[in-house]
Amino acid sequence: MHGQTSRSVAADVPPICRTAPAVAPRLGVLATHAIQYQAPLYQEISRRNIVDLDVAYLSAKGAVPHYDADFGITVTWDVDLLSGYRWNLLERGTLRNGINWLSDLIAWIRQHDIVVLHGYTDPAMLFAAAACQILQVPYLMRGDSQAESAATGLRLFARHVLASFAVRGAAGALTIGQLNADFYARYGRIPRFWAPYSIDNDRFRAAADVARCDRSQRLASLGLDPQRPVVIFSGKLI
């Protein structure tokens, strides 16, 4: 994505620690919704038992079937995105119960030694960044923003203001690639840690082994020559 790179979920990490420290650091992750390529990372972090991980989602989207307006169909993942790690739902509701939601968000932040925030464009992430600064709970930023933007005029000005606020108040950034690292370097002098998007290689390898015996039939059903290498891409323009 945007010139970024991906690696295995186990890449560039130390050997597994079998026992947790006497008091494991309490790591909170605030995400908009469950995402298929992030859940395996949370499961692996929990399995290693080095930190006390707690993931809070702002929406149940992704974990349950939902209608995708771009595709025009109801989408559901064929993998469990919620097992293997502790999570909870901080779902946003109407403006009327906004105060209760903000109170729940603050209470959740207080429970952690450090928090990871995904992006800065979602109002909830900005509220969380402000709350962390007030409560003096350090936070790390993670996302796929780049230094250059196609925005112009007031939108570009707003981007500079919001990005500067979020980045300069952060304790560090989890960068997914060089373009993303350039974004953080532009808006604040904060520590940057290499943390590219991860891939659950074991799952894909196991699925490939099962499907390999039916490869010829699958390709033939699509009108493709099974004797030739085939590259398949699935996605959408966003």
N, C-alpha and C positions, 0 to 999 in steps of 0.2 A: 504494500500500500504506500503510494507516494514515495517510492524509492527506499522504503524502510526494509529491514531484514527480519527474518524469523529464525528461531533456533529451538532446539528441543527444550522441554520444560526442565530438564536436568542440566542444561548447559551452563558452564561457568559458575558452578556452585560448589562449595566444599563438600567433603564426604558427609554422609548422613550421621547426625548426632542421635544416638539411640536413647539418650536420657535428656530430659529438659533440665535447665538450670533450676536452682531452688525456687526462684521467682521468675517465671518466664515473662519477658516484655509483652505488654498487652498491645497488640497491633490491630487497629480498626481499619477496615477498607470501606469507603462509601462509594457505591456504584449506582448508576441509574437503573440498571436491570441486569439480570443474569445473562451472560454471554458465553457461547459454547467454547470459545478458545481461552476464556479466563477461568472457568470452573476447574479444569484439570490442574491449573497452577495453585488455586486455593486448596485443592485436595492434597497436592504434594506438600505444600507448606504445612498443613495440619499433620500430615503423616510424619514429617520430620520432627515435629514436636519441639522446635526451637523457640518459637514464639506462641503466644496465646492469641490465635487469630479469630477475629469476629468480623463478618462481612454484613453490611447493612445495605439493602436494596431500596431504592426509592419507588420501585414499581415491580409488580409481579410479571410484567411483560418479559417474554423469553422463557420463563419457567413454566408457563401455561400456554395453551394454544391462543393465538391472537391473530387478528386480521391485519395483513400487510397491504396497505393501500397501493404501494408501488407495484406489487406483484398481482394484486387483485384476488388473493386467496388467503385462506386461513393457514398459518404456518405453525408447525410444532416440531421441536427437535426430537431426534430419535435417541438421545442420550440424556441421562439424569444430570441436571445442572445443579442440584441442591444437596446431593449426598456427599458425605466425606468431609464436611467442614461445618462449623457453626455459622449460622446466618439468621438474620431477622429482617422484617419488613418495616421500613419507615415510610409508608405510602402517603403521598401527598393527596389531600382531598380538596374540599371547597375552601373558598376564602374564609368562610365562617370558622372552620376548625384549623385555620392556619396557625393560630397562636398555640394550640395544643401540639401541632406537628413540630413547630419550632422548639417548644419545650422538650419534646421527646428527642429531637436532634441534639440539643444541648446536653441532655442527660446522657445520651449515647456517647458523645465526645468525651465527657468527663470520665467515662469508664476506661479510657485508654491512655497509654503512655505516648503513643504516636499514631497518627491517622494518615491514610492515603486517600487523596481526593482525585477523582477522575475528571480532568478538564476544568474549565473556568467559565464556559458559556452558559451552563445551566444555572439558573438562579439559586437552586439548592446548594450547589457547590460553592457559590459565592457566599451564601449565608454561613456555610460550614467553615469556609476560610476565615471569615470575620469572627465567628465564634471561637475558633481555635486561637486566633490572635488575642482575643479578649481573655480567654481562659488560660492562655499560655501553654496550650497543648501543641507541640510541634506537628507540622504536617508536611507530607511529601506530595508532589504533584506528579500525575501520570496522565498521558493523553497522546494524541498524534498531531498536535498543532505544529505549524511550521512558521518560520520567521516572516516569510513573504505571504501576503494576503491579496486576494482579488477585490477585497472591500475597498470602497472609496468614500470620501466625504465624511458624514457623521458616523457611518458604520465603522469606518477605519479609525476615527477618533475614539469611539466607544471601545473598540477592540484594544487600542493602546492603553486606555485608562484601566479597563478591567484586567487585562493581562498583567500590567504593571503591578496592580494591587495584589493579585493572587500570587504572582511569582516572587515578588520582593518580600512577601510575608512568609514564604515557605522555608522550611529547614533544608530542603533539597528537592531534586527532581529525578524521576525514574525515566530515563530517556529510552525511546524505542529505536532510535537511529540518529544519524548525523543531522538530518534536516530538523528533527525534533530537538536535538541538543542545541542547534543554532537558535531556535525559538527561545529557549530558556536563557541562553547567553545574551540575547538581545534585551530581555526585560528584567534581568536581575543577576547579580553575582552570587549564585547559590551553588552548593555542591551538586554535581550531576553524577548519577550512578547508572551504568549500562544495564538496562532491563528490557530487552526486546520482547515483543509478543512471542509467546511460547506455543508449541505444538505438542499434542499428546501423541508422540510417535508410536508408542506401544499399541494404542488403540487402532491407529491407521494400519500398522503392520499386521495386526491380528485380522482385521477386516479384509485386507488385501490377500492374506493367505487363504482365507475361506473362499473368497470370490475368484481366485486365480483359476480354479478348475473349470469354471463356467465362462472364462474369458472369451473364448471363440464364439460361443452362442450369444453372449451379451453384445459383442461387437457386430456380429452378423445381423442381429435384430435391429441394429441402428443403421444398417447399410454400410458398415465400415469393414475394411479388410483386416482380418485378425493377424495376417502375416506382416503387417506394417506397424511401426510404433504409433501410438495414439496419445495425443495430449488433449485433455478435456478441461475446460474452464467453465466455472459456474459462478455468477455474481451479478451485480447490478451497479449501474452508475449512480453515485451519490454526490 
